[in-house]
Amino acid sequence: MYQLLKDIAKRPAPFSRYTAKELWTRPYLARQMLNFHLNQDTDLASRRFEAIDQVVDWIDSQLHLTGKSICDLGCGPGLYTQRFASKGADVTGIDISENSLDYARLYAKEHKQSIRYLNMDYLSDELPTGFDIVTLIYTDLCVLSPEQRATLLDRMRIMLTAGGHIVIDVAGIASLASKQEMTIIEDRFMNGFWAPGNYVGIQRSFVYPEKQVSLDRYLIVEPNDTWEVFNWFQYFTPESIEAELKNAGFVINQMVGDLNGKPLKPDNDLIGIIASVD
């Protein structure tokens, strides 16, 4: 225990450890994450439904979704895929959480929507190709390291047909200002979010302004298990995300303050982008 506590007291190098799968593959946590996706009182896991409608309407206004082939990476319970299908698109959703996909498949069946859902890791599994549009929505790119982002953007480019587009959003640099370094230790931290029984949760938050990165590190100590989640987050300026996309072979067609089309300003928390193969 001493070595563990000594380790959590240290400031880890940015993106030095990666544990994102824990949130989606631990059965209890996967159910919790699904609940947060569907919860209309919080934006922690996904936008509220009204905001999602606005995003899909804006994407449709720009790319005319009817008859287009779309793949939504990190589709979760299908909140965007459902709406893409309602616009007349041919839709595929990919996600690492089988629990979220079970919900998405049931919804599609009940609403008679023909949507293909695939349980895959978009960083390592062989992804389908031939899409007019590939989406990665609600800052999924930001939780990845620079190397992982380069890998994923390259894979997204390969997924596209000639003349195809990607649609992504990332956190704007202005939102980094709200992050603070802190330590929290609580019994059943976050009101039982992390485990169904007894546990103690420790959160260590770090800010790396020179790298434009933050980390929320969670140590969960149960009576018979101890495990961690590293929640890294990269923040972008318009110039830095444009450079990453250019290096991956993309040219930006639209850059806005959010994927609802609002104008881009220096204090925007989000940057929405439509890009095509250069």
C-alpha positions in Angstrom: 0.0 0.0 0.0 2.9 2.4 0.7 4.2 2.0 -2.8 0.8 2.6 -4.2 0.2 5.8 -2.2 3.7 7.0 -3.0 3.0 6.5 -6.7 -0.3 8.4 -6.6 1.4 11.3 -4.8 3.6 11.7 -7.9 3.0 13.8 -10.9 2.9 11.4 -13.9 4.2 12.4 -17.3 1.4 13.3 -19.8 -0.3 10.3 -21.3 2.2 7.9 -19.6 -0.5 5.5 -18.6 -3.7 4.7 -20.4 -6.7 3.0 -18.7 -9.7 4.3 -20.7 -11.2 0.8 -21.2 -11.9 0.5 -17.5 -14.8 2.8 -17.8 -16.4 0.8 -20.5 -15.5 -2.9 -19.8 -16.1 -3.2 -16.0 -19.7 -4.3 -15.9 -20.9 -2.0 -13.1 -19.0 1.0 -14.5 -20.4 0.3 -18.0 -23.9 0.4 -16.6 -23.1 3.7 -14.8 -21.7 5.2 -18.0 -24.8 4.2 -19.9 -27.0 5.9 -17.3 -24.9 9.1 -17.5 -25.3 9.0 -21.3 -29.1 8.9 -21.0 -29.3 11.3 -18.0 -30.9 14.6 -19.1 -29.7 16.4 -16.0 -26.0 16.4 -16.9 -23.6 16.8 -19.8 -20.9 14.7 -18.3 -21.0 11.8 -20.7 -23.0 13.2 -23.6 -25.0 16.3 -24.6 -28.6 16.5 -23.7 -31.0 15.3 -26.4 -32.0 18.8 -27.5 -28.4 19.7 -28.0 -27.8 16.5 -29.9 -30.7 17.3 -32.2 -29.1 20.7 -33.0 -25.7 19.1 -33.7 -27.2 16.5 -36.1 -29.3 19.2 -37.8 -26.2 21.3 -38.4 -24.2 18.4 -39.7 -27.1 17.6 -42.0 -27.2 21.2 -43.2 -23.6 21.0 -44.2 -23.2 17.5 -45.5 -26.8 16.5 -46.6 -27.0 13.2 -44.9 -29.8 11.5 -46.9 -28.3 8.6 -48.8 -24.9 9.1 -47.2 -22.9 6.2 -45.6 -21.9 7.3 -42.1 -19.8 5.6 -39.4 -20.0 7.1 -35.8 -16.9 6.1 -33.8 -17.5 5.8 -30.1 -21.2 5.7 -30.7 -22.2 4.6 -27.2 -25.9 4.0 -26.9 -26.6 5.4 -30.3 -27.7 8.9 -29.5 -26.2 10.3 -32.8 -26.6 7.2 -34.9 -30.4 7.1 -34.3 -30.7 10.7 -35.5 -28.4 10.1 -38.5 -30.7 7.2 -39.5 -33.7 9.4 -39.2 -32.2 11.8 -41.7 -32.0 9.0 -44.2 -28.4 8.0 -43.8 -27.0 4.5 -44.0 -25.4 4.2 -40.5 -22.8 2.1 -38.7 -21.9 2.7 -35.1 -18.7 1.4 -33.4 -18.1 1.3 -29.7 -16.0 -0.6 -27.2 -18.9 -1.0 -24.7 -21.0 -4.0 -25.4 -23.4 -2.8 -22.7 -24.0 0.5 -24.5 -24.4 -1.3 -27.9 -27.0 -3.6 -26.4 -29.1 -0.5 -25.6 -28.5 0.9 -29.1 -29.5 -2.3 -30.8 -32.7 -2.6 -28.8 -33.6 1.0 -29.5 -33.0 0.5 -33.3 -35.1 -2.7 -33.3 -38.0 -1.1 -31.4 -37.9 2.0 -33.7 -37.4 -0.1 -36.9 -34.1 1.5 -37.8 -31.6 -0.4 -39.8 -28.3 0.5 -38.1 -25.2 -1.7 -37.9 -23.5 -1.8 -34.6 -20.0 -3.2 -34.1 -18.3 -3.9 -30.8 -14.7 -2.8 -31.7 -11.8 -0.9 -30.3 -11.3 1.9 -32.9 -7.6 2.2 -32.0 -6.6 -1.5 -32.7 -9.4 -3.5 -34.5 -9.7 -3.6 -38.2 -12.3 -1.0 -39.1 -14.8 -1.1 -42.0 -14.2 1.2 -44.9 -16.2 2.9 -47.7 -17.9 5.7 -45.7 -18.9 9.1 -47.0 -18.7 10.5 -43.4 -16.9 9.4 -40.3 -17.8 11.1 -37.0 -16.0 11.3 -33.7 -18.2 13.5 -31.4 -18.1 15.0 -27.9 -14.4 15.4 -27.6 -13.4 11.7 -27.8 -10.2 12.7 -29.6 -9.1 14.7 -26.5 -8.7 11.7 -24.2 -6.1 10.2 -26.5 -2.3 10.7 -26.5 -0.7 12.5 -29.5 0.4 9.1 -30.9 -3.0 7.6 -30.4 -4.6 10.6 -32.1 -2.3 10.3 -35.1 -3.1 6.6 -35.4 -6.9 7.2 -35.2 -6.9 10.1 -37.6 -5.0 8.0 -40.1 -7.5 5.2 -39.6 -10.4 7.6 -40.1 -8.9 8.8 -43.4 -8.6 5.2 -44.6 -12.3 4.6 -43.8 -13.4 7.3 -46.1 -14.4 7.1 -49.8 -13.0 9.6 -52.2 -14.3 13.1 -51.3 -15.4 11.9 -47.9 -15.5 13.9 -44.7 -14.8 13.6 -41.0 -16.7 15.4 -38.3 -15.1 15.9 -34.9 -15.1 18.3 -32.0 -12.4 19.0 -29.5 -12.1 21.0 -26.3 -11.0 24.6 -26.8 -8.0 26.0 -24.9 -10.2 28.4 -23.0 -11.8 25.5 -21.0 -8.4 24.5 -19.6 -8.6 27.6 -17.4 -11.3 26.0 -15.3 -9.2 23.0 -14.4 -7.5 23.1 -10.9 -5.0 20.8 -9.2 -6.6 19.1 -6.2 -6.8 16.0 -4.1 -10.1 14.4 -2.9 -10.4 11.4 -0.7 -14.0 10.1 0.1 -15.8 7.1 1.2 -17.9 5.9 -1.7 -16.6 8.8 -3.7 -19.1 10.3 -6.2 -22.0 8.7 -4.4 -21.2 5.1 -5.3 -20.4 5.8 -9.0 -17.3 3.6 -9.1 -18.4 0.4 -7.4 -21.6 -1.2 -6.1 -20.3 -2.0 -2.6 -17.9 -0.3 -0.1 -14.9 1.5 -1.4 -12.7 4.6 -0.8 -12.1 6.8 -3.8 -9.1 9.1 -4.3 -9.0 11.8 -7.0 -5.7 13.5 -7.9 -6.1 16.3 -10.5 -3.1 17.7 -12.3 -2.8 20.5 -14.9 0.1 20.7 -17.5 -0.3 24.2 -19.0 2.8 23.9 -21.1 1.3 20.8 -22.8 -2.3 22.0 -22.7 -3.3 18.8 -20.9 -5.1 17.9 -17.7 -5.4 14.7 -15.8 -7.9 13.4 -13.3 -6.5 10.3 -11.8 -8.8 8.0 -9.8 -7.7 5.3 -7.3 -10.5 3.0 -6.2 -9.8 0.9 -3.2 -12.4 -1.9 -2.6 -12.2 -4.5 0.2 -10.9 -7.1 -2.3 -9.7 -5.0 -5.3 -7.7 -1.9 -6.0 -7.7 -0.3 -9.4 -7.2 3.1 -11.2 -8.5 5.2 -14.0 -6.4 7.9 -15.7 -8.6 10.5 -17.4 -6.2 12.5 -19.6 -7.6 15.4 -21.6 -6.0 17.4 -24.4 -7.1 21.0 -25.1 -6.6 22.7 -28.5 -6.3 26.0 -30.2 -7.7 26.3 -33.7 -4.0 26.3 -34.9 -3.0 23.2 -33.0 -6.0 21.0 -34.1 -5.5 22.3 -37.7 -1.9 21.2 -37.6 -2.8 17.7 -36.3 -5.4 17.3 -39.0 -3.0 18.6 -41.7 -0.3 16.1 -40.6 -3.0 13.3 -40.9 -3.8 14.3 -44.5 -6.9 16.4 -43.9 -7.9 19.9 -44.9 -10.5 21.8 -42.8 -13.7 22.8 -44.6 -15.5 24.2 -41.6 -14.3 25.3 -38.1 -17.0 26.5 -35.7 -17.5 27.1 -32.0 -19.5 23.9 -31.6 -21.0 21.4 -33.9 -24.3 23.3 -33.8 -22.6 25.8 -36.1 -22.2 28.8 -33.7 -19.3 31.1 -34.6 -15.8 30.3 -33.4 -14.5 32.7 -30.7 -11.4 32.7 -28.5 -13.4 31.8 -25.4 -15.3 28.8 -26.9 -15.1 25.6 -24.8 -15.5 23.5 -27.9 -14.2 23.6 -31.5 -16.3 21.8 -34.1 -14.7 20.7 -37.4 -15.7 19.3 -40.7 -12.6 18.2 -42.7 -11.9 16.3 -45.9 -9.0 14.4 -47.3 -6.3 16.8 -48.6 
